[in-house]
Structure formats: C-alpha cells, structure tokens
Amino acid sequence: MADSEQLRILKEEGVQAWNEWREQRPEALLSEPYLGQPRFSEANLRGADFRGVNLKGANLTEAHLRWAYLRDADLSGAYLREADLSAADLRHADLSGANLWNANLSGADLREADLRKAHLSVADLIGANLWNANLSGADLGEADLRRANLSGANLRWAYLREADLSGATSARPTSARQTSSGPISTTPISPAVTSLACRLGG
C-alpha cells in the first residue's frame, strides 16, 4: 500500500516540495535501499500533474495513473508492475530499467521517452505513441503493440518474441532518426524490419 505521508507531500504540496524532500533524505536510500524508496503501490493518482517529478526507484505497483502528466519525470528503475498508465503523458520521461510488466500503457504518449532495458513484457501498448523513443535492450516479450507508433524508435537489441505488432507503424529502416519537429511516418512495420531491429532470442 502507499505510504500516507509520502502521498500527502506529493499530492498536496506538489512536485517541487516532493523533489526537495527526496533530495534531503539520501540517507534513507543508503541505509534502506529498498524500504527507503517511495511507496505508492495501488495509489489513486489519476490525472495528477507530476511533470518533472523524481520517482526514481519508486514502488508504483498497481498504481492508478490514467491521464497523469508525467512529462520529463524520472521513473528510472521504478516498479510499475500492473500499473494503469493508459493515456498518460510520458513525453521525455526516464523509464530506463523500469519494471512495467503487464502495465496498461494503451494510448500513452511516450514520445522521446527513455525506455532502455525497461521490462515491458505482457504490457498493453495498444495505440501508444513511441515516436523516437529509446527502447534499446527493452523486454517487449508478448507485449501488445497493435497500432502503436514506433516511428524513429530505437529497437536495437529489444526482445520482441511473441509481441503483437499488428498495424504498428515504423520509420523506414534506411531513414535517419527524425527530430521532434519531424513528421510521423505511417509506414506499416514489416517482419523484415522487426528481424533486423530486434533480438528475438533463441
């Protein structure tokens, strides 16, 4: 369950107060590297404005973050197993190494997000916008990526065994990575692109 005092600071005092609170307590992370991490499991944070928040390593298992604004947030190494992040704004967010097993990211905006080595197996990414996202080394095994926008995404060494890419779009394999102002490709992703870009194990 969520820590009531931590939840109060984050929801009532805001992102700046929360980030300062975390910076003032580095000893908790050193003495209790797991217990000292923020605990927001099962918390109702729907639609919350947490832009730029520091939730590095936080426990957000089964948290309700539908429609949340998490642009530029630091969620690296966070535990987001079975969390609801549907339609959340995660542009430029750092989710590197985060555990998003079976998380709901349908319709989420993940443009230019850092998802290096993130655990996204069995995750729902239907219709998610992953334009220019960094998914290198990510585990997307059995993930549902139907109609996802993967234009310009870095899928080097990503694991995609049994992932559903039906209707997903991707940049052409020979094109350069686009800048944030560039157009979004509507080229359907092909098995050839998948095999070249992803490590399928075995």
DONUVEX-632607 format. One record per residue: residue number from 1; residue in one letter; chain; z, x, y of N, C-alpha, C in turn. Coordinates in steps of 0.2 Angstrom, whole numbers, plus 5000, padded with zeros to 4 digits. Layout:
+-----+----+----+------+--------+---------+-------+---------+----------+------+--------+---------+
|   i | aa | ch | n.up | n.east | n.north | ca.up | ca.east | ca.north | c.up | c.east | c.north |
+-----+----+----+------+--------+---------+-------+---------+----------+------+--------+---------+
| NUM |  A |  A |    Z |      X |       Y |     Z |       X |        Y |    Z |      X |       Y |
...
+-----+----+----+------+--------+---------+-------+---------+----------+------+--------+---------+
//
This chain:
+-----+----+----+------+--------+---------+-------+---------+----------+------+--------+---------+
|   i | aa | ch | n.up | n.east | n.north | ca.up | ca.east | ca.north | c.up | c.east | c.north |
+-----+----+----+------+--------+---------+-------+---------+----------+------+--------+---------+
|   1 |  M |  A | 5000 |   5004 |    4994 |  5000 |    5000 |     5000 | 5000 |   5004 |    5006 |
|   2 |  A |  A | 4998 |   5001 |    5012 |  4998 |    5005 |     5018 | 5005 |   5007 |    5021 |
|   3 |  D |  A | 5005 |   5012 |    5024 |  5011 |    5014 |     5027 | 5012 |   5010 |    5034 |
|   4 |  S |  A | 5017 |   5006 |    5035 |  5018 |    5001 |     5040 | 5018 |   5005 |    5047 |
|   5 |  E |  A | 5022 |   5011 |    5047 |  5022 |    5014 |     5054 | 5016 |   5018 |    5056 |
|   6 |  Q |  A | 5012 |   5021 |    5051 |  5006 |    5024 |     5052 | 5001 |   5018 |    5054 |
|   7 |  L |  A | 5001 |   5013 |    5051 |  4996 |    5007 |     5053 | 4998 |   5005 |    5060 |
|   8 |  R |  A | 5004 |   5004 |    5062 |  5006 |    5002 |     5068 | 5003 |   5006 |    5074 |
|   9 |  I |  A | 5004 |   5013 |    5073 |  5001 |    5018 |     5078 | 4994 |   5017 |    5078 |
|  10 |  L |  A | 4990 |   5017 |    5073 |  4983 |    5017 |     5073 | 4980 |   5010 |    5076 |
|  11 |  K |  A | 4983 |   5005 |    5074 |  4981 |    4998 |     5076 | 4983 |   4996 |    5083 |
|  12 |  E |  A | 4989 |   4998 |    5085 |  4992 |    4996 |     5091 | 4992 |   5001 |    5097 |
|  13 |  E |  A | 4992 |   5007 |    5095 |  4992 |    5012 |     5100 | 4985 |   5015 |    5101 |
|  14 |  G |  A | 4981 |   5015 |    5096 |  4974 |    5017 |     5097 | 4973 |   5024 |    5094 |
|  15 |  V |  A | 4966 |   5025 |    5094 |  4964 |    5031 |     5091 | 4966 |   5038 |    5094 |
|  16 |  Q |  A | 4967 |   5038 |    5101 |  4969 |    5044 |     5104 | 4976 |   5046 |    5102 |
|  17 |  A |  A | 4981 |   5040 |    5102 |  4988 |    5041 |     5101 | 4988 |   5043 |    5093 |
|  18 |  W |  A | 4984 |   5040 |    5089 |  4984 |    5042 |     5082 | 4982 |   5049 |    5081 |
|  19 |  N |  A | 4977 |   5051 |    5084 |  4974 |    5058 |     5083 | 4980 |   5063 |    5085 |
|  20 |  E |  A | 4983 |   5062 |    5091 |  4988 |    5066 |     5094 | 4994 |   5066 |    5089 |
|  21 |  W |  A | 4996 |   5061 |    5086 |  5001 |    5060 |     5081 | 5000 |   5064 |    5075 |
|  22 |  R |  A | 4994 |   5064 |    5073 |  4992 |    5069 |     5067 | 4992 |   5076 |    5069 |
|  23 |  E |  A | 4990 |   5078 |    5075 |  4990 |    5085 |     5077 | 4997 |   5088 |    5077 |
|  24 |  Q |  A | 5002 |   5083 |    5079 |  5009 |    5085 |     5080 | 5013 |   5086 |    5073 |
|  25 |  R |  A | 5009 |   5084 |    5068 |  5013 |    5084 |     5061 | 5009 |   5088 |    5056 |
|  26 |  P |  A | 5007 |   5094 |    5057 |  5004 |    5098 |     5052 | 5008 |   5100 |    5047 |
|  27 |  E |  A | 5015 |   5100 |    5048 |  5020 |    5102 |     5043 | 5020 |   5097 |    5037 |
|  28 |  A |  A | 5018 |   5091 |    5038 |  5018 |    5086 |     5033 | 5012 |   5088 |    5028 |
|  29 |  L |  A | 5007 |   5090 |    5030 |  5001 |    5092 |     5026 | 5003 |   5098 |    5022 |
|  30 |  L |  A | 5007 |   5102 |    5025 |  5008 |    5109 |     5021 | 5013 |   5108 |    5016 |
|  31 |  S |  A | 5019 |   5104 |    5018 |  5024 |    5103 |     5013 | 5022 |   5097 |    5008 |
|  32 |  E |  A | 5018 |   5092 |    5010 |  5017 |    5087 |     5005 | 5009 |   5086 |    5006 |
|  33 |  P |  A | 5005 |   5090 |    5003 |  4998 |    5090 |     5004 | 4995 |   5083 |    5002 |
|  34 |  Y |  A | 4998 |   5079 |    4997 |  4995 |    5073 |     4995 | 4999 |   5067 |    4999 |
|  35 |  L |  A | 5006 |   5067 |    4998 |  5010 |    5062 |     5001 | 5010 |   5062 |    5008 |
|  36 |  G |  A | 5009 |   5068 |    5011 |  5009 |    5069 |     5018 | 5002 |   5066 |    5022 |
|  37 |  Q |  A | 4997 |   5064 |    5018 |  4991 |    5061 |     5020 | 4992 |   5054 |    5022 |
|  38 |  P |  A | 4989 |   5051 |    5027 |  4989 |    5044 |     5030 | 4988 |   5040 |    5024 |
|  39 |  R |  A | 4992 |   5034 |    5024 |  4991 |    5029 |     5018 | 4989 |   5023 |    5021 |
|  40 |  F |  A | 4983 |   5021 |    5020 |  4980 |    5014 |     5022 | 4977 |   5010 |    5017 |
|  41 |  S |  A | 4979 |   5011 |    5010 |  4976 |    5008 |     5005 | 4977 |   5000 |    5006 |
|  42 |  E |  A | 4972 |   4996 |    5005 |  4972 |    4989 |     5005 | 4973 |   4986 |    5012 |
|  43 |  A |  A | 4973 |   4991 |    5017 |  4974 |    4988 |     5024 | 4969 |   4984 |    5026 |
|  44 |  N |  A | 4970 |   4979 |    5030 |  4965 |    4975 |     5033 | 4963 |   4978 |    5040 |
|  45 |  L |  A | 4958 |   4981 |    5040 |  4955 |    4985 |     5046 | 4948 |   4982 |    5048 |
|  46 |  R |  A | 4947 |   4976 |    5047 |  4940 |    4973 |     5048 | 4939 |   4973 |    5056 |
|  47 |  G |  A | 4933 |   4976 |    5057 |  4931 |    4975 |     5064 | 4934 |   4980 |    5069 |
|  48 |  A |  A | 4939 |   4984 |    5066 |  4943 |    4989 |     5071 | 4938 |   4994 |    5074 |
|  49 |  D |  A | 4940 |   4996 |    5080 |  4936 |    5001 |     5084 | 4940 |   5008 |    5083 |
|  50 |  F |  A | 4938 |   5012 |    5078 |  4941 |    5018 |     5077 | 4936 |   5024 |    5078 |
|  51 |  R |  A | 4932 |   5023 |    5083 |  4927 |    5028 |     5084 | 4931 |   5035 |    5086 |
|  52 |  G |  A | 4928 |   5040 |    5082 |  4931 |    5047 |     5083 | 4938 |   5048 |    5080 |
|  53 |  V |  A | 4940 |   5043 |    5076 |  4947 |    5044 |     5073 | 4947 |   5050 |    5068 |
|  54 |  N |  A | 4953 |   5053 |    5067 |  4954 |    5058 |     5062 | 4958 |   5055 |    5056 |
|  55 |  L |  A | 4954 |   5053 |    5051 |  4957 |    5051 |     5045 | 4955 |   5055 |    5039 |
|  56 |  K |  A | 4955 |   5062 |    5041 |  4953 |    5067 |     5036 | 4959 |   5066 |    5030 |
|  57 |  G |  A | 4956 |   5066 |    5024 |  4960 |    5065 |     5018 | 4964 |   5059 |    5017 |
|  58 |  A |  A | 4963 |   5054 |    5021 |  4967 |    5048 |     5021 | 4966 |   5044 |    5015 |
|  59 |  N |  A | 4971 |   5040 |    5013 |  4970 |    5036 |     5007 | 4969 |   5029 |    5010 |
|  60 |  L |  A | 4962 |   5027 |    5009 |  4960 |    5021 |     5011 | 4957 |   5017 |    5005 |
|  61 |  T |  A | 4960 |   5018 |    4999 |  4958 |    5014 |     4993 | 4958 |   5007 |    4994 |
|  62 |  E |  A | 4953 |   5003 |    4993 |  4953 |    4996 |     4993 | 4954 |   4993 |    5000 |
|  63 |  A |  A | 4953 |   4998 |    5005 |  4954 |    4995 |     5012 | 4948 |   4991 |    5014 |
|  64 |  H |  A | 4950 |   4986 |    5019 |  4945 |    4981 |     5021 | 4943 |   4984 |    5028 |
|  65 |  L |  A | 4937 |   4987 |    5028 |  4934 |    4990 |     5034 | 4927 |   4987 |    5036 |
|  66 |  R |  A | 4926 |   4981 |    5034 |  4920 |    4977 |     5036 | 4919 |   4977 |    5043 |
|  67 |  W |  A | 4913 |   4979 |    5046 |  4911 |    4978 |     5053 | 4915 |   4983 |    5057 |
|  68 |  A |  A | 4919 |   4988 |    5054 |  4923 |    4993 |     5058 | 4918 |   4998 |    5061 |
|  69 |  Y |  A | 4920 |   5000 |    5067 |  4917 |    5005 |     5071 | 4920 |   5012 |    5069 |
|  70 |  L |  A | 4916 |   5016 |    5066 |  4919 |    5022 |     5064 | 4914 |   5028 |    5065 |
|  71 |  R |  A | 4910 |   5027 |    5071 |  4906 |    5032 |     5073 | 4910 |   5038 |    5075 |
|  72 |  D |  A | 4907 |   5044 |    5073 |  4910 |    5051 |     5074 | 4917 |   5052 |    5071 |
|  73 |  A |  A | 4919 |   5047 |    5066 |  4925 |    5048 |     5063 | 4925 |   5054 |    5058 |
|  74 |  D |  A | 4931 |   5057 |    5057 |  4932 |    5062 |     5052 | 4935 |   5059 |    5046 |
|  75 |  L |  A | 4931 |   5057 |    5041 |  4934 |    5054 |     5035 | 4933 |   5059 |    5029 |
|  76 |  S |  A | 4932 |   5066 |    5031 |  4931 |    5071 |     5026 | 4937 |   5071 |    5021 |
|  77 |  G |  A | 4935 |   5071 |    5014 |  4940 |    5071 |     5009 | 4944 |   5065 |    5008 |
|  78 |  A |  A | 4942 |   5059 |    5012 |  4946 |    5053 |     5012 | 4945 |   5050 |    5005 |
|  79 |  Y |  A | 4950 |   5046 |    5003 |  4950 |    5042 |     4997 | 4948 |   5034 |    4999 |
|  80 |  L |  A | 4942 |   5033 |    4997 |  4939 |    5026 |     4999 | 4936 |   5022 |    4993 |
|  81 |  R |  A | 4940 |   5024 |    4988 |  4938 |    5020 |     4981 | 4938 |   5013 |    4982 |
|  82 |  E |  A | 4933 |   5009 |    4981 |  4933 |    5002 |     4981 | 4934 |   4999 |    4988 |
|  83 |  A |  A | 4933 |   5003 |    4993 |  4934 |    5000 |     5000 | 4928 |   4996 |    5002 |
|  84 |  D |  A | 4929 |   4991 |    5006 |  4924 |    4987 |     5009 | 4922 |   4990 |    5016 |
|  85 |  L |  A | 4916 |   4993 |    5016 |  4914 |    4996 |     5022 | 4907 |   4993 |    5024 |
|  86 |  S |  A | 4906 |   4987 |    5021 |  4900 |    4983 |     5022 | 4899 |   4982 |    5030 |
|  87 |  A |  A | 4892 |   4984 |    5032 |  4890 |    4983 |     5039 | 4895 |   4987 |    5044 |
|  88 |  A |  A | 4898 |   4992 |    5042 |  4902 |    4997 |     5046 | 4897 |   5001 |    5050 |
|  89 |  D |  A | 4899 |   5003 |    5056 |  4896 |    5008 |     5060 | 4899 |   5015 |    5058 |
|  90 |  L |  A | 4895 |   5019 |    5054 |  4897 |    5026 |     5052 | 4892 |   5031 |    5055 |
|  91 |  R |  A | 4889 |   5030 |    5060 |  4884 |    5035 |     5063 | 4888 |   5041 |    5064 |
|  92 |  H |  A | 4885 |   5047 |    5062 |  4888 |    5054 |     5063 | 4895 |   5055 |    5060 |
|  93 |  A |  A | 4897 |   5050 |    5056 |  4904 |    5051 |     5053 | 4904 |   5057 |    5048 |
|  94 |  D |  A | 4909 |   5060 |    5047 |  4910 |    5066 |     5042 | 4913 |   5063 |    5036 |
|  95 |  L |  A | 4909 |   5062 |    5031 |  4912 |    5059 |     5025 | 4911 |   5064 |    5019 |
|  96 |  S |  A | 4910 |   5070 |    5021 |  4909 |    5076 |     5016 | 4915 |   5076 |    5011 |
|  97 |  G |  A | 4914 |   5076 |    5005 |  4919 |    5076 |     5000 | 4923 |   5070 |    4999 |
|  98 |  A |  A | 4921 |   5065 |    5002 |  4925 |    5058 |     5002 | 4924 |   5055 |    4995 |
|  99 |  N |  A | 4929 |   5051 |    4993 |  4928 |    5048 |     4986 | 4927 |   5041 |    4988 |
| 100 |  L |  A | 4920 |   5039 |    4987 |  4918 |    5032 |     4988 | 4916 |   5028 |    4982 |
| 101 |  W |  A | 4919 |   5030 |    4977 |  4917 |    5027 |     4970 | 4918 |   5019 |    4971 |
| 102 |  N |  A | 4912 |   5016 |    4969 |  4912 |    5008 |     4969 | 4914 |   5005 |    4976 |
| 103 |  A |  A | 4913 |   5009 |    4981 |  4914 |    5006 |     4988 | 4908 |   5002 |    4990 |
| 104 |  N |  A | 4909 |   4997 |    4994 |  4904 |    4992 |     4997 | 4902 |   4995 |    5003 |
| 105 |  L |  A | 4896 |   4998 |    5003 |  4893 |    5001 |     5010 | 4886 |   4997 |    5011 |
| 106 |  S |  A | 4886 |   4991 |    5009 |  4880 |    4987 |     5010 | 4879 |   4986 |    5017 |
| 107 |  G |  A | 4873 |   4987 |    5020 |  4871 |    4986 |     5027 | 4875 |   4991 |    5031 |
| 108 |  A |  A | 4878 |   4996 |    5029 |  4882 |    5000 |     5033 | 4877 |   5005 |    5037 |
| 109 |  D |  A | 4879 |   5007 |    5043 |  4874 |    5011 |     5047 | 4877 |   5018 |    5046 |
| 110 |  L |  A | 4874 |   5022 |    5042 |  4876 |    5029 |     5041 | 4871 |   5034 |    5043 |
| 111 |  R |  A | 4867 |   5033 |    5049 |  4863 |    5037 |     5052 | 4866 |   5044 |    5054 |
| 112 |  E |  A | 4863 |   5049 |    5051 |  4865 |    5056 |     5053 | 4873 |   5057 |    5051 |
| 113 |  A |  A | 4875 |   5053 |    5046 |  4882 |    5055 |     5043 | 4882 |   5061 |    5038 |
| 114 |  D |  A | 4887 |   5064 |    5038 |  4888 |    5070 |     5033 | 4891 |   5067 |    5027 |
| 115 |  L |  A | 4887 |   5067 |    5022 |  4890 |    5064 |     5015 | 4889 |   5070 |    5010 |
| 116 |  R |  A | 4889 |   5076 |    5012 |  4889 |    5082 |     5007 | 4894 |   5081 |    5002 |
| 117 |  K |  A | 4892 |   5082 |    4996 |  4897 |    5082 |     4990 | 4901 |   5076 |    4990 |
| 118 |  A |  A | 4899 |   5070 |    4993 |  4903 |    5064 |     4993 | 4902 |   5061 |    4986 |
| 119 |  H |  A | 4907 |   5057 |    4983 |  4907 |    5054 |     4977 | 4905 |   5046 |    4978 |
| 120 |  L |  A | 4899 |   5045 |    4977 |  4896 |    5038 |     4978 | 4894 |   5034 |    4972 |
| 121 |  S |  A | 4896 |   5037 |    4966 |  4894 |    5033 |     4960 | 4896 |   5026 |    4960 |
| 122 |  V |  A | 4892 |   5022 |    4958 |  4893 |    5015 |     4957 | 4893 |   5011 |    4964 |
| 123 |  A |  A | 4892 |   5015 |    4969 |  4893 |    5012 |     4976 | 4888 |   5007 |    4978 |
| 124 |  D |  A | 4889 |   5002 |    4982 |  4884 |    4997 |     4984 | 4882 |   4999 |    4991 |
| 125 |  L |  A | 4875 |   5002 |    4991 |  4872 |    5004 |     4997 | 4866 |   5000 |    4998 |
| 126 |  I |  A | 4866 |   4994 |    4996 |  4860 |    4989 |     4997 | 4859 |   4989 |    5005 |
| 127 |  G |  A | 4853 |   4990 |    5007 |  4851 |    4989 |     5014 | 4854 |   4994 |    5019 |
| 128 |  A |  A | 4858 |   4999 |    5016 |  4861 |    5004 |     5021 | 4856 |   5008 |    5024 |
| 129 |  N |  A | 4858 |   5010 |    5030 |  4853 |    5015 |     5034 | 4856 |   5022 |    5034 |
| 130 |  L |  A | 4853 |   5026 |    5030 |  4855 |    5033 |     5029 | 4850 |   5038 |    5032 |
| 131 |  W |  A | 4847 |   5035 |    5037 |  4842 |    5039 |     5041 | 4845 |   5046 |    5043 |
| 132 |  N |  A | 4841 |   5052 |    5041 |  4844 |    5058 |     5042 | 4851 |   5060 |    5040 |
| 133 |  A |  A | 4853 |   5056 |    5035 |  4860 |    5058 |     5033 | 4860 |   5064 |    5028 |
| 134 |  N |  A | 4865 |   5068 |    5028 |  4865 |    5073 |     5023 | 4869 |   5071 |    5017 |
| 135 |  L |  A | 4865 |   5071 |    5012 |  4868 |    5069 |     5005 | 4867 |   5074 |    5000 |
| 136 |  S |  A | 4867 |   5080 |    5002 |  4866 |    5086 |     4998 | 4872 |   5087 |    4993 |
| 137 |  G |  A | 4871 |   5087 |    4987 |  4876 |    5088 |     4982 | 4880 |   5082 |    4981 |
| 138 |  A |  A | 4878 |   5076 |    4984 |  4882 |    5070 |     4983 | 4881 |   5067 |    4976 |
| 139 |  D |  A | 4886 |   5063 |    4973 |  4885 |    5060 |     4967 | 4884 |   5053 |    4968 |
| 140 |  L |  A | 4877 |   5051 |    4967 |  4875 |    5044 |     4968 | 4873 |   5041 |    4961 |
| 141 |  G |  A | 4876 |   5043 |    4956 |  4875 |    5040 |     4949 | 4877 |   5033 |    4949 |
| 142 |  E |  A | 4872 |   5029 |    4947 |  4872 |    5022 |     4946 | 4873 |   5018 |    4952 |
| 143 |  A |  A | 4872 |   5022 |    4958 |  4873 |    5018 |     4965 | 4867 |   5013 |    4966 |
| 144 |  D |  A | 4869 |   5008 |    4969 |  4864 |    5003 |     4971 | 4861 |   5004 |    4978 |
| 145 |  L |  A | 4855 |   5007 |    4978 |  4852 |    5009 |     4984 | 4845 |   5005 |    4986 |
| 146 |  R |  A | 4845 |   4999 |    4983 |  4840 |    4994 |     4985 | 4839 |   4993 |    4992 |
| 147 |  R |  A | 4833 |   4994 |    4994 |  4831 |    4993 |     5001 | 4835 |   4997 |    5006 |
| 148 |  A |  A | 4837 |   5003 |    5004 |  4841 |    5007 |     5008 | 4836 |   5012 |    5012 |
| 149 |  N |  A | 4837 |   5014 |    5018 |  4833 |    5018 |     5022 | 4835 |   5025 |    5021 |
| 150 |  L |  A | 4831 |   5029 |    5018 |  4833 |    5036 |     5016 | 4828 |   5041 |    5020 |
| 151 |  S |  A | 4825 |   5038 |    5025 |  4820 |    5042 |     5029 | 4824 |   5048 |    5032 |
| 152 |  G |  A | 4821 |   5054 |    5030 |  4824 |    5060 |     5033 | 4830 |   5063 |    5030 |
| 153 |  A |  A | 4833 |   5059 |    5025 |  4839 |    5061 |     5022 | 4838 |   5067 |    5018 |
| 154 |  N |  A | 4844 |   5071 |    5018 |  4844 |    5077 |     5014 | 4847 |   5075 |    5007 |
| 155 |  L |  A | 4843 |   5075 |    5002 |  4845 |    5074 |     4995 | 4845 |   5080 |    4990 |
| 156 |  R |  A | 4845 |   5085 |    4993 |  4845 |    5092 |     4989 | 4851 |   5092 |    4985 |
| 157 |  W |  A | 4850 |   5093 |    4978 |  4855 |    5093 |     4973 | 4859 |   5087 |    4972 |
| 158 |  A |  A | 4857 |   5081 |    4975 |  4860 |    5075 |     4974 | 4859 |   5072 |    4967 |
| 159 |  Y |  A | 4864 |   5069 |    4964 |  4864 |    5067 |     4957 | 4863 |   5059 |    4958 |
| 160 |  L |  A | 4857 |   5057 |    4955 |  4854 |    5050 |     4955 | 4853 |   5047 |    4949 |
| 161 |  R |  A | 4856 |   5049 |    4944 |  4855 |    5046 |     4937 | 4857 |   5039 |    4937 |
| 162 |  E |  A | 4852 |   5035 |    4935 |  4853 |    5028 |     4934 | 4854 |   5024 |    4941 |
| 163 |  A |  A | 4853 |   5028 |    4947 |  4853 |    5024 |     4953 | 4847 |   5020 |    4954 |
| 164 |  D |  A | 4848 |   5014 |    4957 |  4843 |    5009 |     4959 | 4840 |   5010 |    4965 |
| 165 |  L |  A | 4834 |   5013 |    4966 |  4831 |    5014 |     4972 | 4825 |   5009 |    4974 |
| 166 |  S |  A | 4825 |   5003 |    4971 |  4820 |    4998 |     4972 | 4820 |   4997 |    4979 |
| 167 |  G |  A | 4814 |   4997 |    4982 |  4812 |    4995 |     4989 | 4815 |   5000 |    4994 |
| 168 |  A |  A | 4818 |   5006 |    4992 |  4821 |    5010 |     4996 | 4815 |   5014 |    5000 |
| 169 |  T |  A | 4816 |   5016 |    5006 |  4811 |    5020 |     5010 | 4813 |   5027 |    5011 |
| 170 |  S |  A | 4808 |   5031 |    5011 |  4810 |    5039 |     5012 | 4804 |   5042 |    5016 |
| 171 |  A |  A | 4806 |   5047 |    5020 |  4801 |    5051 |     5023 | 4797 |   5054 |    5018 |
| 172 |  R |  A | 4790 |   5055 |    5020 |  4786 |    5059 |     5016 | 4788 |   5066 |    5014 |
| 173 |  P |  A | 4787 |   5068 |    5008 |  4790 |    5074 |     5006 | 4788 |   5080 |    5010 |
| 174 |  T |  A | 4782 |   5080 |    5013 |  4780 |    5086 |     5017 | 4781 |   5085 |    5024 |
| 175 |  S |  A | 4784 |   5080 |    5026 |  4786 |    5079 |     5034 | 4792 |   5083 |    5035 |
| 176 |  A |  A | 4793 |   5085 |    5042 |  4799 |    5088 |     5044 | 4804 |   5083 |    5045 |
| 177 |  R |  A | 4811 |   5085 |    5045 |  4816 |    5081 |     5047 | 4815 |   5078 |    5054 |
| 178 |  Q |  A | 4816 |   5072 |    5055 |  4815 |    5069 |     5062 | 4821 |   5070 |    5066 |
| 179 |  T |  A | 4820 |   5070 |    5073 |  4826 |    5070 |     5077 | 4828 |   5062 |    5078 |
| 180 |  S |  A | 4834 |   5062 |    5081 |  4837 |    5055 |     5081 | 4833 |   5050 |    5085 |
| 181 |  S |  A | 4828 |   5052 |    5089 |  4824 |    5048 |     5093 | 4818 |   5046 |    5089 |
| 182 |  G |  A | 4817 |   5049 |    5083 |  4811 |    5048 |     5080 | 4810 |   5041 |    5076 |
| 183 |  P |  A | 4804 |   5039 |    5074 |  4803 |    5033 |     5071 | 4806 |   5033 |    5064 |
| 184 |  I |  A | 4807 |   5027 |    5061 |  4809 |    5026 |     5054 | 4803 |   5025 |    5050 |
| 185 |  S |  A | 4803 |   5029 |    5045 |  4797 |    5028 |     5040 | 4798 |   5022 |    5036 |
| 186 |  T |  A | 4793 |   5019 |    5034 |  4793 |    5013 |     5029 | 4789 |   5015 |    5023 |
| 187 |  T |  A | 4789 |   5021 |    5021 |  4785 |    5023 |     5015 | 4790 |   5022 |    5009 |
| 188 |  P |  A | 4788 |   5018 |    5004 |  4792 |    5017 |     4999 | 4793 |   5023 |    4995 |
| 189 |  I |  A | 4800 |   5024 |    4993 |  4801 |    5030 |     4989 | 4798 |   5030 |    4982 |
| 190 |  S |  A | 4796 |   5036 |    4980 |  4792 |    5036 |     4974 | 4796 |   5040 |    4969 |
| 191 |  P |  A | 4794 |   5039 |    4962 |  4798 |    5043 |     4957 | 4797 |   5050 |    4958 |
| 192 |  A |  A | 4791 |   5052 |    4961 |  4789 |    5059 |     4962 | 4794 |   5062 |    4967 |
| 193 |  V |  A | 4795 |   5059 |    4972 |  4799 |    5061 |     4977 | 4806 |   5062 |    4975 |
| 194 |  T |  A | 4808 |   5057 |    4971 |  4815 |    5057 |     4968 | 4816 |   5063 |    4964 |
| 195 |  S |  A | 4811 |   5065 |    4959 |  4812 |    5070 |     4955 | 4812 |   5077 |    4958 |
| 196 |  L |  A | 4808 |   5077 |    4964 |  4808 |    5083 |     4967 | 4815 |   5084 |    4971 |
| 197 |  A |  A | 4817 |   5079 |    4974 |  4823 |    5080 |     4979 | 4830 |   5080 |    4975 |
| 198 |  C |  A | 4830 |   5077 |    4969 |  4837 |    5076 |     4966 | 4838 |   5080 |    4960 |
| 199 |  R |  A | 4844 |   5082 |    4958 |  4845 |    5085 |     4952 | 4848 |   5079 |    4947 |
| 200 |  L |  A | 4844 |   5078 |    4942 |  4846 |    5072 |     4938 | 4850 |   5074 |    4932 |
| 201 |  G |  A | 4852 |   5080 |    4932 |  4857 |    5082 |     4926 | 4854 |   5083 |    4920 |
| 202 |  G |  A | 4858 |   5084 |    4914 |  4855 |    5085 |     4908 | 4855 |   5092 |    4906 |
+-----+----+----+------+--------+---------+-------+---------+----------+------+--------+---------+
//
